[in-house]
Amino acid sequence: MLPQFDGLLLVNKPSAMTSHDVVDHVRRRFNQKKVGHCGTLDPMATGLLMLVLGKATKVQDLLMSEDKEYAGTLKFGESTDSQDADGKTIETRPVPAFLKEQIEDVFDLFKGDFYQIPPMVSAVKKDGVPLYKLARQGKVVEREPRFVHVYNYILERIELPLVQFRIQCGKGFYVRTYAHEIGEKLGCGAHLLQLCRTKSGNFSLDQAVSWEELSQGQDDSLLQRKVLSLPDISRIRRA
């Protein structure tokens, strides 16, 4: 019988899996009774997923409040119903030969504090019902704008219609909505093509366990080697 662990496990989530899929796998694979995650990653997204085990679930909200860093790619000219590549294309528009300065000017509009309306395909609840369930029924409801913050962004590569970028933002931020709104401001539409979470607070992707190691290995000592203890969590957060 495997012991119950108290601590934090950093996982590199692959695409096409939900955050709950990863939680459920760790719970069953290592016979852990209490496992949760600190911030949902959409199925199409990859990267850092933080799992709390045992007594560490008590600091779940604290860890979820950390600032995040993402690397993403948006595609101009196509808008989707989910604002990302998993959705259905609802509109296509021509993409002008934008200059880098024109794109930067629009990115600059979404820097600092501003309000963001959560997408319909999200876990935000309306009258106790997750929005994504309403979206599956073909319903569109009014959503309360959320106050969000972008600390900084970097345009890493522009090869129209694609733009690769990095962004540092606060909690509760939807990068796919960010991509969608940038496309609307430029008048050609856009959706999020790829996304990878690279950091959450002082925890980074290069510390994470790969999905291959987590799912294919038969090494029952993996949690013993990879789970960060409660003192470790506190030390890294304050570093």
C-alpha positions in Angstrom: 0.0 0.0 0.0 1.4 3.4 -1.1 1.7 6.1 1.6 -0.5 9.2 1.5 1.6 12.3 0.6 1.3 15.9 1.7 2.7 18.4 -0.7 2.9 19.7 -4.3 3.5 17.8 -7.5 4.3 19.8 -10.6 3.2 18.2 -13.8 3.8 19.1 -17.5 0.2 18.6 -18.8 0.0 17.4 -22.4 -2.6 18.6 -24.9 -6.0 16.9 -25.3 -6.3 16.2 -21.5 -8.3 18.0 -18.9 -6.8 19.1 -15.7 -9.3 16.7 -13.9 -7.9 13.9 -16.1 -4.5 14.5 -14.6 -5.8 14.7 -11.0 -7.8 11.5 -11.5 -4.8 9.7 -12.9 -2.5 10.6 -9.9 -5.3 9.7 -7.5 -5.8 6.2 -9.0 -2.2 5.5 -10.1 -0.7 6.3 -6.7 -3.7 5.5 -4.5 -3.9 9.1 -3.1 -7.2 10.0 -1.4 -6.9 13.8 -1.6 -5.6 15.4 -4.8 -6.6 18.8 -6.3 -5.1 21.2 -8.8 -4.2 24.9 -8.6 -5.7 26.5 -11.7 -7.4 24.8 -14.6 -5.6 24.4 -18.0 -7.9 24.1 -21.0 -7.6 20.7 -22.8 -5.7 22.2 -25.7 -3.2 23.9 -23.4 0.0 22.3 -22.2 2.5 23.1 -19.4 2.6 23.6 -15.7 -0.2 22.1 -13.7 0.2 22.2 -10.0 -1.3 19.3 -8.0 -1.8 19.5 -4.3 -1.9 16.3 -2.3 -3.1 15.6 1.2 -2.7 18.4 3.7 -1.4 20.7 0.9 -5.0 21.0 -0.3 -5.4 23.6 2.5 -3.1 26.0 0.7 -4.7 25.4 -2.7 -6.4 28.8 -2.8 -3.2 30.5 -1.9 -1.3 28.8 -4.7 -4.0 29.5 -7.2 -3.7 33.2 -6.5 -0.1 33.3 -7.8 0.7 35.3 -11.0 1.2 33.2 -14.1 3.4 33.2 -17.2 2.3 31.8 -20.6 3.8 31.2 -24.0 1.1 31.3 -26.7 0.4 31.6 -30.4 -2.6 33.4 -31.8 -3.9 33.2 -35.4 -5.4 36.2 -37.0 -8.3 36.0 -39.5 -10.3 33.2 -37.8 -12.7 33.6 -34.8 -14.0 30.5 -33.0 -16.9 30.0 -30.6 -14.5 29.0 -27.8 -11.9 31.6 -28.7 -9.3 28.8 -29.2 -8.4 26.1 -31.6 -10.7 23.6 -30.0 -13.8 25.6 -31.1 -15.7 25.9 -34.3 -14.8 28.6 -36.8 -17.6 31.2 -36.7 -16.1 33.9 -38.9 -13.1 34.4 -41.2 -11.7 37.7 -42.3 -8.8 38.8 -44.4 -5.6 39.6 -42.6 -3.9 42.9 -43.6 -0.1 43.1 -43.8 0.2 44.5 -40.3 3.5 46.1 -39.3 5.0 45.0 -36.0 4.3 48.5 -34.6 0.6 48.1 -35.3 0.4 44.8 -33.5 2.4 46.2 -30.6 0.0 49.2 -30.3 -2.9 46.8 -29.8 -1.1 44.6 -27.3 -0.3 47.7 -25.4 -4.0 48.4 -25.0 -4.2 45.2 -22.9 -1.5 45.9 -20.4 -2.0 46.9 -16.8 -5.4 46.8 -15.2 -8.6 46.2 -17.3 -11.8 44.2 -17.3 -12.2 41.0 -19.2 -15.5 39.1 -19.9 -15.1 35.3 -19.4 -15.8 33.2 -22.5 -18.9 31.1 -22.6 -16.8 28.0 -22.8 -15.4 28.3 -19.3 -15.8 26.9 -15.8 -17.2 30.2 -14.5 -20.7 29.6 -13.0 -23.9 31.4 -13.8 -26.6 30.7 -11.2 -24.6 27.6 -10.1 -24.2 26.2 -13.6 -20.8 26.2 -15.3 -20.9 28.3 -18.5 -19.5 25.5 -20.6 -22.6 23.4 -19.9 -24.9 26.3 -21.0 -22.7 26.7 -24.1 -23.2 23.0 -25.0 -26.9 23.7 -25.0 -26.4 26.6 -27.4 -27.1 29.2 -24.8 -25.3 32.5 -24.5 -25.8 34.4 -21.2 -24.6 37.7 -19.8 -21.3 37.4 -17.9 -19.9 39.7 -15.3 -16.7 41.4 -16.4 -13.7 40.5 -14.3 -10.9 42.8 -13.2 -7.6 41.4 -14.5 -4.0 42.5 -14.8 -1.2 42.0 -17.4 2.3 42.8 -16.1 4.1 42.4 -19.4 4.2 40.8 -22.8 6.8 40.0 -25.4 6.2 39.5 -29.1 8.6 36.7 -29.9 7.8 36.1 -33.5 5.4 37.5 -36.1 4.8 35.5 -39.2 1.3 36.5 -40.3 -1.3 35.3 -39.7 0.5 33.9 -36.6 1.9 35.8 -33.7 4.0 34.1 -30.9 4.0 35.9 -27.6 4.8 35.5 -23.9 2.7 37.1 -21.2 2.9 37.6 -17.5 -0.5 38.1 -15.9 -2.5 37.9 -12.7 -4.9 35.2 -11.6 -8.2 34.6 -13.4 -6.9 35.7 -16.7 -8.1 34.1 -19.9 -5.4 34.1 -22.6 -7.8 32.9 -25.3 -10.1 35.9 -24.6 -7.0 38.1 -24.8 -6.2 36.7 -28.2 -9.8 37.1 -29.3 -10.0 40.7 -28.2 -6.7 41.6 -29.9 -8.0 40.3 -33.1 -11.2 42.3 -32.7 -9.3 45.5 -32.1 -7.3 44.9 -35.3 -10.5 44.2 -37.2 -9.6 40.8 -38.5 -10.5 38.5 -35.7 -8.2 35.9 -34.0 -8.2 32.8 -31.9 -5.6 31.2 -29.6 -3.8 28.5 -31.5 -1.4 27.2 -28.9 -0.8 27.8 -25.2 1.7 26.6 -22.6 1.8 27.7 -19.0 5.5 28.2 -18.1 5.3 29.6 -14.6 3.0 30.0 -11.6 4.5 32.2 -8.9 8.0 30.9 -8.3 7.2 27.4 -9.6 8.3 26.8 -13.2 7.7 24.2 -15.9 11.4 23.0 -15.9 10.7 21.6 -12.4 7.7 19.6 -13.6 7.4 15.8 -14.0 6.7 14.8 -17.6 3.5 13.1 -18.5 5.5 10.1 -19.8 7.2 9.6 -16.5 3.9 10.0 -14.6 1.8 7.7 -16.8 4.1 5.0 -18.2 6.6 4.4 -15.5 6.0 1.7 -12.8 8.2 3.5 -10.2 6.1 3.8 -7.1 8.8 6.0 -5.5 8.1 8.8 -8.0 5.9 10.8 -5.5 8.5 10.3 -2.8 11.1 11.9 -5.1 9.0 14.6 -6.8 6.5 15.8 -4.3 7.5 19.1 -2.7 6.9 19.1 1.0 4.9 21.8 2.8 8.2 23.5 4.0 9.5 23.4 0.4 6.3 25.1 -0.8 6.7 27.9 1.7 10.4 28.3 0.9 10.0 28.5 -2.9 7.0 30.8 -2.7 9.0 33.3 -0.6 12.2 33.0 -2.6 
